[in-house]
Amino acid sequence: MKGVFFLANAAGWLAIVIWLGPTIRGVAGAMMFSLFLLIASIDLRSRLIPNMLVAAVLLAGAIYHFIVGDLSLASRLTGMGAGFLVLFSAAVLSRGGVGGGDVKLLSAIGFWLGMPGVIYALFIAAAGGSIAGMALLAAGKKKKNDSIAFGPFLALGFIIVFLTGAHAG
């Protein structure tokens, strides 16, 4: 399993650096790819997203935006609040179908991507999670009320939105 993780990480770094070049955004994207790959693998394995890794996402976002300054603080704080409120509401309404780690992670993603980037990332995550859930149902691997790890799909949403620049307007 470690070999697959390292291979995926190396392939991700290579693709990002080829696509974006050795720019600040490219290096940040590659580093965030590694962090989100770790978050996704832990969530898939244990159904937990460690607070320390969510804090690392938030800290990395603060450092990145301090250096680059491509989003206003208001946009980042609004994205953070929106990410928190949307998934917190879903967690309350689903009575545990959405975990606290997912709520905190989308909040940190919102700080990185601001508004409307966090909404784009959530849409991608929801679409990916829905497709995966339907595939698992069709394959008989999950039942109707079973949950799936959502962290990998939040990671996918972040990576797509950040690397395409959709968060910057």
C-alpha positions as a LaTeX table, in Angstrom:
\begin{tabular}{lrrr}
\hline
Residue & $x$ (\AA) & $y$ (\AA) & $z$ (\AA) \\
\hline
Met1 & 0.00 & 0.00 & 0.00 \\
Lys2 & 2.89 & 2.36 & 0.74 \\
Gly3 & 4.20 & 1.84 & $-2.78$ \\
Val4 & 0.90 & 2.90 & $-4.28$ \\
Phe5 & 0.84 & 6.01 & $-2.08$ \\
Phe6 & 4.38 & 7.02 & $-3.06$ \\
Leu7 & 3.74 & 6.31 & $-6.74$ \\
Ala8 & 0.54 & 8.37 & $-6.71$ \\
Asn9 & 2.33 & 11.18 & $-4.89$ \\
Ala10 & 5.22 & 11.21 & $-7.37$ \\
Ala11 & 2.86 & 11.11 & $-10.35$ \\
Gly12 & 0.84 & 13.99 & $-8.88$ \\
Trp13 & 3.93 & 16.12 & $-8.30$ \\
Leu14 & 5.19 & 15.43 & $-11.80$ \\
Ala15 & 1.87 & 16.30 & $-13.42$ \\
Ile16 & 1.48 & 19.50 & $-11.38$ \\
Val17 & 5.03 & 20.73 & $-12.01$ \\
Ile18 & 4.73 & 19.98 & $-15.73$ \\
Trp19 & 1.36 & 21.76 & $-15.89$ \\
Leu20 & 2.11 & 24.82 & $-13.74$ \\
Gly21 & 5.90 & 24.89 & $-13.87$ \\
Pro22 & 8.19 & 25.70 & $-10.95$ \\
Thr23 & 6.02 & 28.64 & $-9.88$ \\
Ile24 & 4.85 & 29.44 & $-6.37$ \\
Arg25 & 1.39 & 28.13 & $-7.31$ \\
Gly26 & 2.93 & 24.99 & $-8.81$ \\
Val27 & 5.05 & 24.24 & $-5.76$ \\
Ala28 & 2.14 & 25.01 & $-3.40$ \\
Gly29 & $-0.14$ & 22.81 & $-5.51$ \\
Ala30 & 2.30 & 19.92 & $-5.39$ \\
Met31 & 2.75 & 20.26 & $-1.63$ \\
Met32 & $-1.00$ & 20.45 & $-1.10$ \\
Phe33 & $-1.45$ & 17.42 & $-3.34$ \\
Ser34 & 0.77 & 15.45 & $-0.95$ \\
Leu35 & $-1.08$ & 16.72 & 2.11 \\
Phe36 & $-4.49$ & 15.97 & 0.62 \\
Leu37 & $-3.34$ & 12.54 & $-0.57$ \\
Leu38 & $-2.35$ & 11.79 & 3.03 \\
Ile39 & $-5.69$ & 13.10 & 4.34 \\
Ala40 & $-7.61$ & 11.05 & 1.77 \\
Ser41 & $-5.70$ & 7.84 & 2.54 \\
Ile42 & $-6.21$ & 8.22 & 6.30 \\
Asp43 & $-9.92$ & 8.98 & 5.86 \\
Leu44 & $-10.38$ & 5.97 & 3.59 \\
Arg45 & $-8.61$ & 3.70 & 6.06 \\
Ser46 & $-9.90$ & 4.99 & 9.40 \\
Arg47 & $-12.85$ & 7.28 & 8.57 \\
Leu48 & $-11.09$ & 10.07 & 10.48 \\
Ile49 & $-9.41$ & 13.29 & 9.38 \\
Pro50 & $-6.79$ & 14.27 & 11.97 \\
Asn51 & $-7.10$ & 17.79 & 13.35 \\
Met52 & $-3.34$ & 18.27 & 12.94 \\
Leu53 & $-3.66$ & 17.78 & 9.17 \\
Val54 & $-6.62$ & 20.18 & 8.96 \\
Ala55 & $-4.52$ & 22.72 & 10.87 \\
Ala56 & $-1.69$ & 22.14 & 8.39 \\
Val57 & $-4.07$ & 22.92 & 5.49 \\
Leu58 & $-5.17$ & 26.11 & 7.22 \\
Leu59 & $-1.61$ & 27.21 & 8.07 \\
Ala60 & $-0.40$ & 26.47 & 4.55 \\
Gly61 & $-3.25$ & 28.58 & 3.19 \\
Ala62 & $-2.32$ & 31.49 & 5.45 \\
Ile63 & 1.33 & 31.31 & 4.35 \\
Tyr64 & 0.45 & 30.93 & 0.66 \\
His65 & $-1.92$ & 33.89 & 0.64 \\
Phe66 & 0.53 & 36.00 & 2.64 \\
Ile67 & 3.11 & 35.41 & $-0.09$ \\
Val68 & 0.86 & 35.51 & $-3.16$ \\
Gly69 & $-1.98$ & 37.74 & $-2.02$ \\
Asp70 & $-4.35$ & 36.60 & $-4.78$ \\
Leu71 & $-7.48$ & 36.58 & $-2.59$ \\
Ser72 & $-8.71$ & 39.13 & $-0.09$ \\
Leu73 & $-8.95$ & 38.22 & 3.56 \\
Ala74 & $-12.70$ & 38.88 & 3.37 \\
Ser75 & $-13.06$ & 36.33 & 0.56 \\
Arg76 & $-11.03$ & 33.76 & 2.46 \\
Leu77 & $-12.94$ & 34.25 & 5.71 \\
Thr78 & $-16.27$ & 34.15 & 3.86 \\
Gly79 & $-15.19$ & 30.93 & 2.15 \\
Met80 & $-14.13$ & 29.49 & 5.48 \\
Gly81 & $-17.46$ & 30.38 & 7.08 \\
Ala82 & $-19.47$ & 29.10 & 4.14 \\
Gly83 & $-17.56$ & 25.82 & 4.10 \\
Phe84 & $-18.17$ & 25.37 & 7.80 \\
Leu85 & $-21.87$ & 26.29 & 7.70 \\
Val86 & $-22.76$ & 24.13 & 4.71 \\
Leu87 & $-21.18$ & 20.92 & 5.99 \\
Phe88 & $-22.08$ & 21.59 & 9.64 \\
Ser89 & $-25.71$ & 21.91 & 8.56 \\
Ala90 & $-25.38$ & 18.68 & 6.58 \\
Ala91 & $-23.82$ & 16.97 & 9.61 \\
Val92 & $-26.70$ & 18.03 & 11.86 \\
Leu93 & $-29.38$ & 17.10 & 9.31 \\
Ser94 & $-27.78$ & 13.75 & 8.47 \\
Arg95 & $-27.36$ & 12.83 & 12.16 \\
Gly96 & $-23.78$ & 11.70 & 11.73 \\
Gly97 & $-23.66$ & 10.98 & 8.00 \\
Val98 & $-21.16$ & 13.82 & 7.67 \\
Gly99 & $-18.28$ & 13.79 & 10.12 \\
Gly100 & $-16.69$ & 16.62 & 12.05 \\
Gly101 & $-13.42$ & 16.14 & 10.18 \\
Asp102 & $-15.21$ & 16.79 & 6.90 \\
Val103 & $-16.73$ & 19.98 & 8.33 \\
Lys104 & $-13.34$ & 21.25 & 9.54 \\
Leu105 & $-11.61$ & 20.26 & 6.32 \\
Leu106 & $-14.10$ & 22.10 & 4.11 \\
Ser107 & $-13.73$ & 25.12 & 6.38 \\
Ala108 & $-9.94$ & 25.06 & 5.86 \\
Ile109 & $-10.48$ & 24.56 & 2.12 \\
Gly110 & $-12.76$ & 27.60 & 2.18 \\
Phe111 & $-9.94$ & 29.65 & 3.67 \\
Trp112 & $-7.66$ & 28.56 & 0.81 \\
Leu113 & $-10.14$ & 29.02 & $-2.02$ \\
Gly114 & $-12.36$ & 31.82 & $-0.72$ \\
Met115 & $-15.76$ & 32.50 & $-2.24$ \\
Pro116 & $-16.93$ & 31.18 & $-4.66$ \\
Gly117 & $-14.03$ & 28.68 & $-4.88$ \\
Val118 & $-15.20$ & 26.72 & $-1.83$ \\
Ile119 & $-18.60$ & 26.25 & $-3.48$ \\
Tyr120 & $-16.94$ & 24.95 & $-6.66$ \\
Ala121 & $-14.84$ & 22.53 & $-4.59$ \\
Leu122 & $-17.90$ & 21.33 & $-2.67$ \\
Phe123 & $-19.82$ & 20.80 & $-5.91$ \\
Ile124 & $-16.96$ & 18.70 & $-7.33$ \\
Ala125 & $-16.72$ & 16.75 & $-4.05$ \\
Ala126 & $-20.48$ & 16.12 & $-3.94$ \\
Ala127 & $-20.55$ & 15.02 & $-7.57$ \\
Gly128 & $-17.56$ & 12.71 & $-7.08$ \\
Gly129 & $-18.99$ & 11.27 & $-3.87$ \\
Ser130 & $-22.37$ & 10.72 & $-5.51$ \\
Ile131 & $-20.86$ & 8.94 & $-8.50$ \\
Ala132 & $-18.69$ & 6.77 & $-6.23$ \\
Gly133 & $-21.65$ & 6.01 & $-3.96$ \\
Met134 & $-23.82$ & 4.96 & $-6.90$ \\
Ala135 & $-21.02$ & 2.79 & $-8.27$ \\
Leu136 & $-20.55$ & 1.12 & $-4.86$ \\
Leu137 & $-24.31$ & 0.52 & $-4.61$ \\
Ala138 & $-24.45$ & $-0.92$ & $-8.12$ \\
Ala139 & $-21.48$ & $-3.19$ & $-7.37$ \\
Gly140 & $-23.13$ & $-4.39$ & $-4.15$ \\
Lys141 & $-20.24$ & $-3.07$ & $-2.01$ \\
Lys142 & $-22.46$ & $-0.64$ & $-0.06$ \\
Lys143 & $-26.09$ & $-0.57$ & 1.02 \\
Lys144 & $-28.49$ & 2.36 & 0.65 \\
Asn145 & $-27.87$ & 3.93 & 4.07 \\
Asp146 & $-24.13$ & 3.19 & 4.28 \\
Ser147 & $-21.83$ & 6.19 & 4.32 \\
Ile148 & $-18.57$ & 6.62 & 2.46 \\
Ala149 & $-15.45$ & 8.61 & 3.34 \\
Phe150 & $-15.96$ & 12.15 & 2.03 \\
Gly151 & $-12.42$ & 13.45 & 2.67 \\
Pro152 & $-11.03$ & 12.06 & $-0.60$ \\
Phe153 & $-13.71$ & 13.90 & $-2.55$ \\
Leu154 & $-13.09$ & 17.15 & $-0.67$ \\
Ala155 & $-9.40$ & 16.70 & $-1.51$ \\
Leu156 & $-10.27$ & 16.19 & $-5.18$ \\
Gly157 & $-12.45$ & 19.31 & $-5.18$ \\
Phe158 & $-9.68$ & 21.40 & $-3.65$ \\
Ile159 & $-7.00$ & 20.15 & $-6.04$ \\
Ile160 & $-9.13$ & 20.73 & $-9.15$ \\
Val161 & $-10.27$ & 24.22 & $-8.12$ \\
Phe162 & $-6.84$ & 25.36 & $-6.90$ \\
Leu163 & $-4.87$ & 24.02 & $-9.85$ \\
Thr164 & $-7.29$ & 25.36 & $-12.46$ \\
Gly165 & $-7.28$ & 28.77 & $-10.81$ \\
Ala166 & $-11.08$ & 28.79 & $-10.61$ \\
His167 & $-10.86$ & 30.14 & $-7.05$ \\
Ala168 & $-9.20$ & 33.37 & $-8.15$ \\
Gly169 & $-12.18$ & 34.55 & $-10.14$ \\
\hline
\end{tabular}
